[in-house]
Amino acid sequence: MSWSESAGLPAPLVVRFGRLGDTLLLQPMLHRLHLRYGQPCDLLAVGAWPRPLYDGQPDVGHVYALQASHRGLLLSPERWRMILALRGMRRRPVYVCEPQPRSLAKIQRLLRLAGIPAAHCCYIEDMPRKPLHEADKLLAFAEVTPAAFVGRVGAAPFVDGAPAIQVAADDMEEARHWLQSQGLDPAGVVLLQPANKRTMRWNGVRAPGDDEKSWPVERWAALARGILEIDSGLRVVVCGATVEADYVRSIVAAAADPRVRSAAGALPLRRLLAVESMAHSMISVDTGPAHLAAAVGCPLVVLFGSLPPAQWCPRSAGGSAVTALGGAGKVRRIDELSVEDVLAAWKSLPLCASTAHMDV
């Protein structure tokens, strides 16, 4: 059976309880499953990001987003509501992309309580372990067929392993208005993303020794000043969530230049996507917003600590430049990278090369 003969099959359900970057890396897989089964996938995920990320995307029908994965099933009314919803999906193929044992156990319990037959489910943990980029591993998983659907669905044509996100026209217009209100020209904005999911603790910024993705505030500030020395017409915008506002403000204060601004708490996900799609470039630690930037074509430098870029480097479907610095085998921590290392990588991005005429 060819992929074009798969009409009439039920829509696949894809399950992943990951962070923002993990959820974005599902996109090529979702596209391949859409082609195989003839209709968009539904997605079961956690957190505040899945809905704004995938609402309106052609490969996703409905997004079910649980608020948190760590709460016990009996303590969570939304879990019971999800079980009831899953009971209506018992004829669906289910693709469980969860690699974390604790989250996987919770997902399996949800599926059992919903009465979804084991023959309708397949698990990425059952795939052969190969040294692949995470998006390629997910694409290979999309070619697996649950036992109940063998012979009813064929293979899909080639799908590129770079996530691609379509930014809505309304979001672009709203982002332009926001940038204008800040006195910013999007083509002259360089975005810095200094924080990752481990940066903040309940009582403030995590100690640098506890976070291998931490780069000192003074280096972020020096990087911002270095960018402005190369091109005084640029503006540096430091991104972050609301909870990271004080940390972001400390970087802006250390830069001591009015051309360096804080956008902490001012970039909800859909605005962030639109701003990234228009921005001059971005420099980021290895975290979700970096993957978003690549997905919408923003030239990007990513700072890696102990993780291997070969597995986790953001990818650009549109061919925009992505440069990875550090990573397994080169450094153990991001703070082993110097300001000069990062600035040189930024200067080498194609959009930056015409202005990269000064030595630093």
Contacts in CASP RR format, 6 or more apart in sequence:
PFRMAT RR
TARGET T0000
AUTHOR 0000-0000-0000
METHOD contacts of the structure
MODEL  1
MSWSESAGLPAPLVVRFGRLGDTLLLQPMLHRLHLRYGQPCDLLAVGAWP
RPLYDGQPDVGHVYALQASHRGLLLSPERWRMILALRGMRRRPVYVCEPQ
PRSLAKIQRLLRLAGIPAAHCCYIEDMPRKPLHEADKLLAFAEVTPAAFV
GRVGAAPFVDGAPAIQVAADDMEEARHWLQSQGLDPAGVVLLQPANKRTM
RWNGVRAPGDDEKSWPVERWAALARGILEIDSGLRVVVCGATVEADYVRS
IVAAAADPRVRSAAGALPLRRLLAVESMAHSMISVDTGPAHLAAAVGCPL
VVLFGSLPPAQWCPRSAGGSAVTALGGAGKVRRIDELSVEDVLAAWKSLP
LCASTAHMDV
1 151 0 8 1.000
1 152 0 8 1.000
1 153 0 8 1.000
1 154 0 8 1.000
2 154 0 8 1.000
2 155 0 8 1.000
3 35 0 8 1.000
3 36 0 8 1.000
3 38 0 8 1.000
3 153 0 8 1.000
3 154 0 8 1.000
3 155 0 8 1.000
3 156 0 8 1.000
3 157 0 8 1.000
5 154 0 8 1.000
6 36 0 8 1.000
6 37 0 8 1.000
6 38 0 8 1.000
6 152 0 8 1.000
6 153 0 8 1.000
6 154 0 8 1.000
7 38 0 8 1.000
8 38 0 8 1.000
8 39 0 8 1.000
9 37 0 8 1.000
9 38 0 8 1.000
9 39 0 8 1.000
9 93 0 8 1.000
9 149 0 8 1.000
9 152 0 8 1.000
9 153 0 8 1.000
10 37 0 8 1.000
10 91 0 8 1.000
10 92 0 8 1.000
10 93 0 8 1.000
11 37 0 8 1.000
11 39 0 8 1.000
11 40 0 8 1.000
11 41 0 8 1.000
11 42 0 8 1.000
11 61 0 8 1.000
11 92 0 8 1.000
12 33 0 8 1.000
12 36 0 8 1.000
12 37 0 8 1.000
12 41 0 8 1.000
12 42 0 8 1.000
12 92 0 8 1.000
12 93 0 8 1.000
12 94 0 8 1.000
12 95 0 8 1.000
13 41 0 8 1.000
13 42 0 8 1.000
13 43 0 8 1.000
13 44 0 8 1.000
13 89 0 8 1.000
13 92 0 8 1.000
13 93 0 8 1.000
13 94 0 8 1.000
13 95 0 8 1.000
14 26 0 8 1.000
14 29 0 8 1.000
14 30 0 8 1.000
14 33 0 8 1.000
14 41 0 8 1.000
14 42 0 8 1.000
14 43 0 8 1.000
14 44 0 8 1.000
14 94 0 8 1.000
14 95 0 8 1.000
14 97 0 8 1.000
15 43 0 8 1.000
15 44 0 8 1.000
15 45 0 8 1.000
15 94 0 8 1.000
15 95 0 8 1.000
15 96 0 8 1.000
15 97 0 8 1.000
15 98 0 8 1.000
15 107 0 8 1.000
16 22 0 8 1.000
16 23 0 8 1.000
16 26 0 8 1.000
16 43 0 8 1.000
16 44 0 8 1.000
16 45 0 8 1.000
16 96 0 8 1.000
16 97 0 8 1.000
16 98 0 8 1.000
17 45 0 8 1.000
17 46 0 8 1.000
17 66 0 8 1.000
17 69 0 8 1.000
17 98 0 8 1.000
17 100 0 8 1.000
17 103 0 8 1.000
17 106 0 8 1.000
17 107 0 8 1.000
18 45 0 8 1.000
18 46 0 8 1.000
18 69 0 8 1.000
18 98 0 8 1.000
18 100 0 8 1.000
18 103 0 8 1.000
19 197 0 8 1.000
19 288 0 8 1.000
20 49 0 8 1.000
20 53 0 8 1.000
20 269 0 8 1.000
20 287 0 8 1.000
20 288 0 8 1.000
20 289 0 8 1.000
20 291 0 8 1.000
20 292 0 8 1.000
21 287 0 8 1.000
21 288 0 8 1.000
21 291 0 8 1.000
21 292 0 8 1.000
22 134 0 8 1.000
23 45 0 8 1.000
23 49 0 8 1.000
23 50 0 8 1.000
23 53 0 8 1.000
23 54 0 8 1.000
24 53 0 8 1.000
24 163 0 8 1.000
24 165 0 8 1.000
24 288 0 8 1.000
24 291 0 8 1.000
24 292 0 8 1.000
24 295 0 8 1.000
25 134 0 8 1.000
25 135 0 8 1.000
25 138 0 8 1.000
25 163 0 8 1.000
25 291 0 8 1.000
26 43 0 8 1.000
26 97 0 8 1.000
26 138 0 8 1.000
26 163 0 8 1.000
27 57 0 8 1.000
27 59 0 8 1.000
27 163 0 8 1.000
27 164 0 8 1.000
27 165 0 8 1.000
27 295 0 8 1.000
28 135 0 8 1.000
28 138 0 8 1.000
28 139 0 8 1.000
28 159 0 8 1.000
28 160 0 8 1.000
28 161 0 8 1.000
28 162 0 8 1.000
28 163 0 8 1.000
28 164 0 8 1.000
29 95 0 8 1.000
29 97 0 8 1.000
29 135 0 8 1.000
29 138 0 8 1.000
29 139 0 8 1.000
29 141 0 8 1.000
29 142 0 8 1.000
30 40 0 8 1.000
30 41 0 8 1.000
30 43 0 8 1.000
30 57 0 8 1.000
30 59 0 8 1.000
30 60 0 8 1.000
31 59 0 8 1.000
31 159 0 8 1.000
31 164 0 8 1.000
32 139 0 8 1.000
32 142 0 8 1.000
32 143 0 8 1.000
32 156 0 8 1.000
32 159 0 8 1.000
33 41 0 8 1.000
33 59 0 8 1.000
33 95 0 8 1.000
33 142 0 8 1.000
33 156 0 8 1.000
34 40 0 8 1.000
34 41 0 8 1.000
34 58 0 8 1.000
34 59 0 8 1.000
35 156 0 8 1.000
35 157 0 8 1.000
35 159 0 8 1.000
36 142 0 8 1.000
36 153 0 8 1.000
36 154 0 8 1.000
36 155 0 8 1.000
36 156 0 8 1.000
37 93 0 8 1.000
37 153 0 8 1.000
40 58 0 8 1.000
40 59 0 8 1.000
40 60 0 8 1.000
40 61 0 8 1.000
41 59 0 8 1.000
41 60 0 8 1.000
41 61 0 8 1.000
42 60 0 8 1.000
42 61 0 8 1.000
42 62 0 8 1.000
42 63 0 8 1.000
42 64 0 8 1.000
42 89 0 8 1.000
42 92 0 8 1.000
43 50 0 8 1.000
43 54 0 8 1.000
43 60 0 8 1.000
43 61 0 8 1.000
43 62 0 8 1.000
43 63 0 8 1.000
43 64 0 8 1.000
44 64 0 8 1.000
44 66 0 8 1.000
44 82 0 8 1.000
45 63 0 8 1.000
45 64 0 8 1.000
45 65 0 8 1.000
45 66 0 8 1.000
46 65 0 8 1.000
46 66 0 8 1.000
46 67 0 8 1.000
46 68 0 8 1.000
46 69 0 8 1.000
47 65 0 8 1.000
47 66 0 8 1.000
47 67 0 8 1.000
47 68 0 8 1.000
48 65 0 8 1.000
48 67 0 8 1.000
48 269 0 8 1.000
49 269 0 8 1.000
50 63 0 8 1.000
50 65 0 8 1.000
51 63 0 8 1.000
51 65 0 8 1.000
52 268 0 8 1.000
52 269 0 8 1.000
52 270 0 8 1.000
53 165 0 8 1.000
53 269 0 8 1.000
54 60 0 8 1.000
54 63 0 8 1.000
55 63 0 8 1.000
56 166 0 8 1.000
56 168 0 8 1.000
57 165 0 8 1.000
57 166 0 8 1.000
58 166 0 8 1.000
64 82 0 8 1.000
64 85 0 8 1.000
66 76 0 8 1.000
66 78 0 8 1.000
66 79 0 8 1.000
66 82 0 8 1.000
67 78 0 8 1.000
69 103 0 8 1.000
69 106 0 8 1.000
71 79 0 8 1.000
72 79 0 8 1.000
72 106 0 8 1.000
73 79 0 8 1.000
73 80 0 8 1.000
73 106 0 8 1.000
73 109 0 8 1.000
73 110 0 8 1.000
73 113 0 8 1.000
79 110 0 8 1.000
82 110 0 8 1.000
83 110 0 8 1.000
83 113 0 8 1.000
83 114 0 8 1.000
84 114 0 8 1.000
86 110 0 8 1.000
86 111 0 8 1.000
86 114 0 8 1.000
86 115 0 8 1.000
86 116 0 8 1.000
87 114 0 8 1.000
87 115 0 8 1.000
88 114 0 8 1.000
89 114 0 8 1.000
89 116 0 8 1.000
90 114 0 8 1.000
90 115 0 8 1.000
90 116 0 8 1.000
90 117 0 8 1.000
90 120 0 8 1.000
91 120 0 8 1.000
92 116 0 8 1.000
92 120 0 8 1.000
93 120 0 8 1.000
93 121 0 8 1.000
93 122 0 8 1.000
93 145 0 8 1.000
93 146 0 8 1.000
93 148 0 8 1.000
93 149 0 8 1.000
93 153 0 8 1.000
94 111 0 8 1.000
94 116 0 8 1.000
94 120 0 8 1.000
94 121 0 8 1.000
94 122 0 8 1.000
94 146 0 8 1.000
95 122 0 8 1.000
95 124 0 8 1.000
95 141 0 8 1.000
95 142 0 8 1.000
95 144 0 8 1.000
96 104 0 8 1.000
96 107 0 8 1.000
96 108 0 8 1.000
96 111 0 8 1.000
96 121 0 8 1.000
96 122 0 8 1.000
96 123 0 8 1.000
96 124 0 8 1.000
97 124 0 8 1.000
97 138 0 8 1.000
97 141 0 8 1.000
98 104 0 8 1.000
98 107 0 8 1.000
98 123 0 8 1.000
98 124 0 8 1.000
98 125 0 8 1.000
99 124 0 8 1.000
99 125 0 8 1.000
104 123 0 8 1.000
104 125 0 8 1.000
111 121 0 8 1.000
117 148 0 8 1.000
119 146 0 8 1.000
119 147 0 8 1.000
119 148 0 8 1.000
120 146 0 8 1.000
120 147 0 8 1.000
120 148 0 8 1.000
120 149 0 8 1.000
121 146 0 8 1.000
122 141 0 8 1.000
122 144 0 8 1.000
122 145 0 8 1.000
122 146 0 8 1.000
124 137 0 8 1.000
124 138 0 8 1.000
124 141 0 8 1.000
127 137 0 8 1.000
127 140 0 8 1.000
127 141 0 8 1.000
127 144 0 8 1.000
130 137 0 8 1.000
131 310 0 8 1.000
131 311 0 8 1.000
132 140 0 8 1.000
132 311 0 8 1.000
133 161 0 8 1.000
133 310 0 8 1.000
133 311 0 8 1.000
133 312 0 8 1.000
133 313 0 8 1.000
133 315 0 8 1.000
134 311 0 8 1.000
134 312 0 8 1.000
135 161 0 8 1.000
135 162 0 8 1.000
135 163 0 8 1.000
135 315 0 8 1.000
136 161 0 8 1.000
139 159 0 8 1.000
139 161 0 8 1.000
142 156 0 8 1.000
142 159 0 8 1.000
143 155 0 8 1.000
143 156 0 8 1.000
145 151 0 8 1.000
145 153 0 8 1.000
145 154 0 8 1.000
160 317 0 8 1.000
161 315 0 8 1.000
161 317 0 8 1.000
162 294 0 8 1.000
162 295 0 8 1.000
162 315 0 8 1.000
162 316 0 8 1.000
162 317 0 8 1.000
162 318 0 8 1.000
162 319 0 8 1.000
163 291 0 8 1.000
163 294 0 8 1.000
163 295 0 8 1.000
163 315 0 8 1.000
163 317 0 8 1.000
164 295 0 8 1.000
164 317 0 8 1.000
164 318 0 8 1.000
165 273 0 8 1.000
165 292 0 8 1.000
165 295 0 8 1.000
165 296 0 8 1.000
167 270 0 8 1.000
167 273 0 8 1.000
167 274 0 8 1.000
167 277 0 8 1.000
167 296 0 8 1.000
168 270 0 8 1.000
171 270 0 8 1.000
171 271 0 8 1.000
171 273 0 8 1.000
171 274 0 8 1.000
172 274 0 8 1.000
172 277 0 8 1.000
172 278 0 8 1.000
174 271 0 8 1.000
174 274 0 8 1.000
175 186 0 8 1.000
175 271 0 8 1.000
175 274 0 8 1.000
175 275 0 8 1.000
175 278 0 8 1.000
176 186 0 8 1.000
176 274 0 8 1.000
176 278 0 8 1.000
178 266 0 8 1.000
178 271 0 8 1.000
178 275 0 8 1.000
179 185 0 8 1.000
179 186 0 8 1.000
179 189 0 8 1.000
179 275 0 8 1.000
179 278 0 8 1.000
182 261 0 8 1.000
184 235 0 8 1.000
184 237 0 8 1.000
184 261 0 8 1.000
185 235 0 8 1.000
186 275 0 8 1.000
186 278 0 8 1.000
186 279 0 8 1.000
186 280 0 8 1.000
187 278 0 8 1.000
187 279 0 8 1.000
187 280 0 8 1.000
188 233 0 8 1.000
188 234 0 8 1.000
188 235 0 8 1.000
188 279 0 8 1.000
188 280 0 8 1.000
189 234 0 8 1.000
189 235 0 8 1.000
189 236 0 8 1.000
189 237 0 8 1.000
189 275 0 8 1.000
189 278 0 8 1.000
189 279 0 8 1.000
189 280 0 8 1.000
190 227 0 8 1.000
190 234 0 8 1.000
190 235 0 8 1.000
190 236 0 8 1.000
190 237 0 8 1.000
190 279 0 8 1.000
190 280 0 8 1.000
190 281 0 8 1.000
190 282 0 8 1.000
190 283 0 8 1.000
190 346 0 8 1.000
191 237 0 8 1.000
191 238 0 8 1.000
191 239 0 8 1.000
191 275 0 8 1.000
191 276 0 8 1.000
191 279 0 8 1.000
191 281 0 8 1.000
191 282 0 8 1.000
191 283 0 8 1.000
191 284 0 8 1.000
191 293 0 8 1.000
191 298 0 8 1.000
192 220 0 8 1.000
192 223 0 8 1.000
192 224 0 8 1.000
192 236 0 8 1.000
192 237 0 8 1.000
192 238 0 8 1.000
192 239 0 8 1.000
192 251 0 8 1.000
192 282 0 8 1.000
192 283 0 8 1.000
192 284 0 8 1.000
193 239 0 8 1.000
193 240 0 8 1.000
193 282 0 8 1.000
193 283 0 8 1.000
193 284 0 8 1.000
193 285 0 8 1.000
193 287 0 8 1.000
193 289 0 8 1.000
193 290 0 8 1.000
194 215 0 8 1.000
194 220 0 8 1.000
194 238 0 8 1.000
194 240 0 8 1.000
194 247 0 8 1.000
194 248 0 8 1.000
194 251 0 8 1.000
194 284 0 8 1.000
194 285 0 8 1.000
195 240 0 8 1.000
195 241 0 8 1.000
195 244 0 8 1.000
195 247 0 8 1.000
195 248 0 8 1.000
195 285 0 8 1.000
195 287 0 8 1.000
196 211 0 8 1.000
196 213 0 8 1.000
196 285 0 8 1.000
196 286 0 8 1.000
196 287 0 8 1.000
196 288 0 8 1.000
197 287 0 8 1.000
198 206 0 8 1.000
198 210 0 8 1.000
198 211 0 8 1.000
198 213 0 8 1.000
199 205 0 8 1.000
199 206 0 8 1.000
199 211 0 8 1.000
199 213 0 8 1.000
199 214 0 8 1.000
199 244 0 8 1.000
199 247 0 8 1.000
200 206 0 8 1.000
200 243 0 8 1.000
200 244 0 8 1.000
200 247 0 8 1.000
204 246 0 8 1.000
205 246 0 8 1.000
205 247 0 8 1.000
206 214 0 8 1.000
208 214 0 8 1.000
208 216 0 8 1.000
208 335 0 8 1.000
212 305 0 8 1.000
212 306 0 8 1.000
212 332 0 8 1.000
212 333 0 8 1.000
212 334 0 8 1.000
213 285 0 8 1.000
213 286 0 8 1.000
213 287 0 8 1.000
213 303 0 8 1.000
213 305 0 8 1.000
213 333 0 8 1.000
213 334 0 8 1.000
214 333 0 8 1.000
214 334 0 8 1.000
214 335 0 8 1.000
215 285 0 8 1.000
215 303 0 8 1.000
215 334 0 8 1.000
215 335 0 8 1.000
215 337 0 8 1.000
216 335 0 8 1.000
217 247 0 8 1.000
217 250 0 8 1.000
217 251 0 8 1.000
217 254 0 8 1.000
218 254 0 8 1.000
219 335 0 8 1.000
219 338 0 8 1.000
219 339 0 8 1.000
219 342 0 8 1.000
220 238 0 8 1.000
220 251 0 8 1.000
220 254 0 8 1.000
220 255 0 8 1.000
221 251 0 8 1.000
221 254 0 8 1.000
221 255 0 8 1.000
221 256 0 8 1.000
221 260 0 8 1.000
222 339 0 8 1.000
223 283 0 8 1.000
223 339 0 8 1.000
223 342 0 8 1.000
223 343 0 8 1.000
224 236 0 8 1.000
224 238 0 8 1.000
224 251 0 8 1.000
224 255 0 8 1.000
224 257 0 8 1.000
224 260 0 8 1.000
225 255 0 8 1.000
225 257 0 8 1.000
225 260 0 8 1.000
226 339 0 8 1.000
226 343 0 8 1.000
226 360 0 8 1.000
227 234 0 8 1.000
227 236 0 8 1.000
227 343 0 8 1.000
227 346 0 8 1.000
228 234 0 8 1.000
228 236 0 8 1.000
228 257 0 8 1.000
228 259 0 8 1.000
228 260 0 8 1.000
229 358 0 8 1.000
229 360 0 8 1.000
230 343 0 8 1.000
230 347 0 8 1.000
230 352 0 8 1.000
230 355 0 8 1.000
230 356 0 8 1.000
230 357 0 8 1.000
230 358 0 8 1.000
230 360 0 8 1.000
231 355 0 8 1.000
232 259 0 8 1.000
233 259 0 8 1.000
234 259 0 8 1.000
234 280 0 8 1.000
235 259 0 8 1.000
235 260 0 8 1.000
235 261 0 8 1.000
236 255 0 8 1.000
236 259 0 8 1.000
236 260 0 8 1.000
236 261 0 8 1.000
237 261 0 8 1.000
237 262 0 8 1.000
237 263 0 8 1.000
238 248 0 8 1.000
238 251 0 8 1.000
238 252 0 8 1.000
238 260 0 8 1.000
238 261 0 8 1.000
238 262 0 8 1.000
238 263 0 8 1.000
238 264 0 8 1.000
239 248 0 8 1.000
239 263 0 8 1.000
239 264 0 8 1.000
239 267 0 8 1.000
239 272 0 8 1.000
239 289 0 8 1.000
240 248 0 8 1.000
240 263 0 8 1.000
240 264 0 8 1.000
240 265 0 8 1.000
240 267 0 8 1.000
240 289 0 8 1.000
241 264 0 8 1.000
241 265 0 8 1.000
242 264 0 8 1.000
242 265 0 8 1.000
244 264 0 8 1.000
244 265 0 8 1.000
245 262 0 8 1.000
245 264 0 8 1.000
245 265 0 8 1.000
247 264 0 8 1.000
248 262 0 8 1.000
248 263 0 8 1.000
248 264 0 8 1.000
249 262 0 8 1.000
249 264 0 8 1.000
251 260 0 8 1.000
251 262 0 8 1.000
252 260 0 8 1.000
252 261 0 8 1.000
252 262 0 8 1.000
267 275 0 8 1.000
269 292 0 8 1.000
272 289 0 8 1.000
272 292 0 8 1.000
273 292 0 8 1.000
273 296 0 8 1.000
276 282 0 8 1.000
276 289 0 8 1.000
276 292 0 8 1.000
276 293 0 8 1.000
276 296 0 8 1.000
276 297 0 8 1.000
276 298 0 8 1.000
277 296 0 8 1.000
277 297 0 8 1.000
277 298 0 8 1.000
279 293 0 8 1.000
279 298 0 8 1.000
280 299 0 8 1.000
280 351 0 8 1.000
280 352 0 8 1.000
281 298 0 8 1.000
281 299 0 8 1.000
281 300 0 8 1.000
281 301 0 8 1.000
281 346 0 8 1.000
281 349 0 8 1.000
281 351 0 8 1.000
281 352 0 8 1.000
282 289 0 8 1.000
282 290 0 8 1.000
282 293 0 8 1.000
282 298 0 8 1.000
282 299 0 8 1.000
282 300 0 8 1.000
282 301 0 8 1.000
283 300 0 8 1.000
283 301 0 8 1.000
283 303 0 8 1.000
283 342 0 8 1.000
283 346 0 8 1.000
284 290 0 8 1.000
284 293 0 8 1.000
284 300 0 8 1.000
284 301 0 8 1.000
284 302 0 8 1.000
284 303 0 8 1.000
285 302 0 8 1.000
285 303 0 8 1.000
285 334 0 8 1.000
286 302 0 8 1.000
286 303 0 8 1.000
286 304 0 8 1.000
286 305 0 8 1.000
286 307 0 8 1.000
286 312 0 8 1.000
290 300 0 8 1.000
290 302 0 8 1.000
290 314 0 8 1.000
291 314 0 8 1.000
293 300 0 8 1.000
293 314 0 8 1.000
294 300 0 8 1.000
294 314 0 8 1.000
294 315 0 8 1.000
294 316 0 8 1.000
294 320 0 8 1.000
294 322 0 8 1.000
295 314 0 8 1.000
295 315 0 8 1.000
295 316 0 8 1.000
295 317 0 8 1.000
297 316 0 8 1.000
297 317 0 8 1.000
297 318 0 8 1.000
297 319 0 8 1.000
297 320 0 8 1.000
298 320 0 8 1.000
299 320 0 8 1.000
299 321 0 8 1.000
299 322 0 8 1.000
299 349 0 8 1.000
299 350 0 8 1.000
299 351 0 8 1.000
299 352 0 8 1.000
300 314 0 8 1.000
300 316 0 8 1.000
300 320 0 8 1.000
300 321 0 8 1.000
300 322 0 8 1.000
300 323 0 8 1.000
300 349 0 8 1.000
301 323 0 8 1.000
301 325 0 8 1.000
301 342 0 8 1.000
301 345 0 8 1.000
301 346 0 8 1.000
301 349 0 8 1.000
302 309 0 8 1.000
302 313 0 8 1.000
302 314 0 8 1.000
302 322 0 8 1.000
302 323 0 8 1.000
302 324 0 8 1.000
302 325 0 8 1.000
303 325 0 8 1.000
303 326 0 8 1.000
303 334 0 8 1.000
303 337 0 8 1.000
303 342 0 8 1.000
304 312 0 8 1.000
304 313 0 8 1.000
304 324 0 8 1.000
304 325 0 8 1.000
304 326 0 8 1.000
304 327 0 8 1.000
304 328 0 8 1.000
304 330 0 8 1.000
304 331 0 8 1.000
304 334 0 8 1.000
305 326 0 8 1.000
305 327 0 8 1.000
305 328 0 8 1.000
305 331 0 8 1.000
305 332 0 8 1.000
305 333 0 8 1.000
305 334 0 8 1.000
305 336 0 8 1.000
306 327 0 8 1.000
306 328 0 8 1.000
306 331 0 8 1.000
306 332 0 8 1.000
306 333 0 8 1.000
307 327 0 8 1.000
307 328 0 8 1.000
308 327 0 8 1.000
308 328 0 8 1.000
308 329 0 8 1.000
309 324 0 8 1.000
309 326 0 8 1.000
309 327 0 8 1.000
309 328 0 8 1.000
313 322 0 8 1.000
313 324 0 8 1.000
314 322 0 8 1.000
315 322 0 8 1.000
316 322 0 8 1.000
321 349 0 8 1.000
321 350 0 8 1.000
321 351 0 8 1.000
323 345 0 8 1.000
323 348 0 8 1.000
323 349 0 8 1.000
325 337 0 8 1.000
325 341 0 8 1.000
325 342 0 8 1.000
325 345 0 8 1.000
326 334 0 8 1.000
326 336 0 8 1.000
326 337 0 8 1.000
331 337 0 8 1.000
339 360 0 8 1.000
340 360 0 8 1.000
343 360 0 8 1.000
344 360 0 8 1.000
346 352 0 8 1.000
346 356 0 8 1.000
347 353 0 8 1.000
347 356 0 8 1.000
348 356 0 8 1.000
END
